[in-house]
């Protein structure tokens, strides 16, 4: 099995396990988030090697824009709802983005000291 194909298989397995756990938790957290956390933990613990998934993850990162097409179409379907609630959505987007920027900045600043 080629390295890229093996990497895709590993990523799909973690996604599938995350989805299964999400179903067991009655969709409290999205399955893809759970899968990413499990994969991150596995990489940190050394259970899977970075080289095993690097080719597949690089391919997915380079072609990420195509993965935003379905959510973009979904937004257009919900255009009326978005138009009705644009202010809270905009405020939540801006505040959450600022919060993430501050937290990541503080963490990276702390790490460099």
C-alpha positions in Angstrom: 0.0 0.0 0.0 1.4 3.4 -0.9 2.2 5.9 1.8 -0.5 8.4 0.6 -3.2 5.7 0.5 -2.2 4.4 3.9 -2.4 8.0 5.3 -5.9 8.4 3.9 -6.9 5.1 5.4 -5.6 6.2 8.8 -7.4 9.5 8.6 -10.7 7.9 7.5 -10.4 5.4 10.4 -10.0 8.2 12.9 -12.9 10.1 11.3 -15.1 7.0 11.5 -14.2 6.3 15.1 -14.9 9.9 16.0 -18.3 9.7 14.3 -19.1 6.5 16.2 -18.2 8.1 19.5 -20.3 11.1 18.6 -23.3 8.9 18.0 -22.8 7.2 21.3 -22.6 10.7 22.9 -25.9 11.6 21.1 -24.0 14.1 18.9 -22.8 16.2 21.8 -19.6 16.9 19.8 -19.1 16.6 16.1 -17.5 13.3 15.1 -14.8 14.9 12.9 -13.7 17.0 15.9 -13.5 13.9 18.1 -11.6 12.1 15.4 -9.1 14.9 15.1 -8.5 15.0 18.8 -8.0 11.2 18.9 -5.6 11.5 15.9 -3.7 14.3 17.6 -3.4 12.3 20.8 -2.2 9.2 18.8 0.4 11.3 17.1 1.6 12.8 20.4 1.8 9.4 22.1 3.7 7.9 19.1 1.0 5.3 18.3 1.0 6.5 14.7 4.0 8.1 13.0 3.7 11.5 11.4 5.2 10.1 8.2 2.2 7.8 7.9 -0.2 10.6 7.4 1.9 13.5 6.2 1.4 12.9 2.4 -2.4 12.6 2.8 -2.7 15.5 5.1 -0.6 17.7 2.8 -2.8 16.8 -0.1 -6.0 17.6 1.9 -4.6 20.9 3.1 -3.6 21.9 -0.4 -7.1 21.1 -1.7 -9.0 22.4 1.3 -10.9 25.0 -0.7 -12.9 22.3 -2.5 -14.1 21.1 0.9 -15.7 24.4 1.6 -18.1 24.2 -1.4 -20.8 22.0 0.3 -21.0 24.3 3.4 -21.1 27.3 1.1 -24.0 25.9 -0.8 -25.7 25.0 2.5 -25.4 28.7 3.6 -27.1 29.8 0.4 -30.0 27.4 1.1 -30.4 29.0 4.6 -30.2 32.6 3.1 -33.5 33.7 4.7 -32.6 32.5 8.2 -29.1 34.2 7.9 -30.8 37.4 6.7 -33.1 37.4 9.6 -30.4 36.8 12.2 -27.4 38.5 10.6 -26.4 40.7 13.6 -26.0 37.9 16.2 -24.3 35.7 13.7 -21.9 38.5 12.8 -21.2 39.4 16.4 -20.6 35.7 17.3 -18.3 35.3 14.4 -16.2 38.4 15.2 -16.1 37.7 19.0 -15.1 34.0 18.5 -12.5 34.9 16.0 -11.0 37.5 18.3 -11.1 35.1 21.2 -9.2 32.4 19.2 -6.6 35.0 18.1 -6.0 36.1 21.7 -5.8 32.6 23.1 -3.4 31.4 20.3 -1.3 34.5 20.7 -1.0 34.1 24.4 -0.2 30.4 24.1 2.5 31.0 21.4 3.9 33.9 23.4 4.0 31.7 26.5 5.7 28.9 24.6 8.5 31.2 23.2 9.4 32.5 26.7 
